[in-house]
Each structure stands twice: as structure tokens, then as C-alpha cells.
């Protein structure tokens, strides 16, 4: 929009946007390998068992650090809260199961959601569409539905 509305402030606005873009790129360049070893182990543990009932206290104990330190370090390295991270992992697993043709109720249960309603709300918030819409999109994209 800045390019369409050229005025005497456009160069300043473009410079600001460019600096913002550089900052975002630099932050995203930090990968999990820059995290301390204890945090990488905790993240791996979450990926191994995203369905588990993880608590901040348990993960901090597993990592050998204080819960407050764990929460700050996790948010700094992952860019989100522990709960949001686990929900994202669960939604990614759900996407895989949906693409494989599993029934949505089974997917909700297998991925650790309380019920199908909770699954749908969380999936829509993270993926931008409902699980049923995601399935339709997958089927329309040529991904074979395993139930056929």
C-alpha cells in the first residue's frame, strides 16, 4: 500500500517496513539448535508425546531448571507459550491424520483434544479452517481419502 500511495513520507515508511522485515527474518533464523540443550530435550519430549498431560512444573523438573526460567526461555526460543506450542504440535498431527483419511472424532481423541468441539475450535484458530474444511481441501487437492 505504501508503493501505491506515494508521498513525501513514503521513503520513511518503506525504510521502517524494511527494518521490520529484517528483524522478523533475523528472529526466524534462530532455530531450535540455538536453544540450550535442556530446552531442546524438553521440546523433543513434547514432540514425542504431544498428547500427554504436560505441566510446566513437570517439564522444568524434566529439564533440571526452575519453572520460571523454563517458561521464559521456552517463550524466547519458541516464540510462543508452552500451551500454544503443544496445541500447534497437536494440530500438525491432526492434519496428518486427516490427510490419511481418519475420522474426525478419532483424530480428536488420538491427538489429545478433550472432545471434537474442542478439537474443532483449536484447529480453526491455528489452521484458519475447520477440520472438515481442511479435509475437503485435501480431497480436492488430489489427496486420496483412505476411507474410499
N, C-alpha and C positions, 0 to 999 in steps of 0.2 A: 504494500500500500504506500510505502514511503517513495517508491520509484514512480508511482502514478501521480502522487500529489507533490510535485517538486516545488519547493520554495526555498527561501534563504536558510531554513533550518534543516533541510534535507541532509546535507553533508554531516551535520552533527548527529542527527538521528541514525543515519547509516553507520557512522563510526561506533555509536553506542550499541547498535544491534550486532555489529561485527565483534565487538569486545565480548558481548554476552555469548555469542556463538562460540568464541574461542574458550571462554570459561566453561561452558557446557561440554565442549569436546575434551578439554583437559580433565574435567571431573570424570567423564565416562571412560577416559583412558586408564583410570585407576582400576585395575582388575582385582579379582579376589586374591591374586598372588601377593599383592601389596599388603594384605591383611596379616596380622600376626598369626603364627602357626596355630595357636589355641583357638582363634576365631575361625580359621579355615577348617579345623577339625569339627567345630560346632556346626558350621554351615554344611559340611559333608554329612554330619549326623542328621541334620534336618532333611537333607535330600534323600538320605537312606530311609527315613521313616517320617514323611510329612503327615501321615495320618495320626501319628502318636500325639498324646496329650502333653505337649512340651510346656514347661513353665520357665520363666526367666530364671528363677532360682535354681531349677534343676540344670538348665543349660550352663549357667555360670559355674555351678559346682562341677559339672562335667568338664568345663574348661579350666577350672582351677583359678578363677578370678572372682572378684566381688560382683554382685548382680548389677550395681550401678555402673561400674566400669564396663561390664559386658554390654549393657544397654547402650551406653554412649558410643563405644567402639563399634558395635554392630550397626547402629544407625549411620555413623560416619562412613563406614566402609560399604554397607549395602544400600544406603540412600533411602531407607525406609525403616519402619518399626519391625520388630520381630514378628508380630502378628500379621502385618501386611505381607511380609516375605513368605511366611508359611502359607497364607492364602494364595499367593501367586504360584507357589510350587504346586499346590493342590489343583488350581485351575489349569496349569500346564499339563498335569497328569490327566485331568478330566478331558482336556482337548484330545489327548492321545487316545483315551478310551472311547470317546465319542466318534473319533475318526475310524476306530476299529469296529464300530457298529454296536457297542454295548448299549443296553437300555439305560435311560437317564436315571432311573431310580437306583439301578445297580452302580452306576458311575458315582452318584452322590454318596452312597454308602461306602464304596471302595476308596473314595478319595477323602473320607473323614468328615463329611459335612453332616450336621445334625439331622437334616431331613432334606427332601427335594426342594422345598421352598427356600431354605437357607442356601442351598446349592445354587438355585436359580438367581437369587439376589446377588450373591457374591460373584458368580460367573459374569452376570450382566455388568456389574460395577467394574470388574477388572478387564473383561474381554470386549465390553461395549455392545454385546448382543446376548440374547438368552441362549441357553444350551440348545434348545430346539432350533433356533435360527442358525446357530453355528453348524448344527447337523445338516440342515437344509443347504447351507452354503457349501459344506464339504461334499455333499452328494451332488450338488450342481456343478462342482468343480471337477467332477470325474473321479472322486474318491469313492471306491466301491463300498457299499454298505454290507457288512458281513452277515446281516440277517436275511439277505435276499437269497 
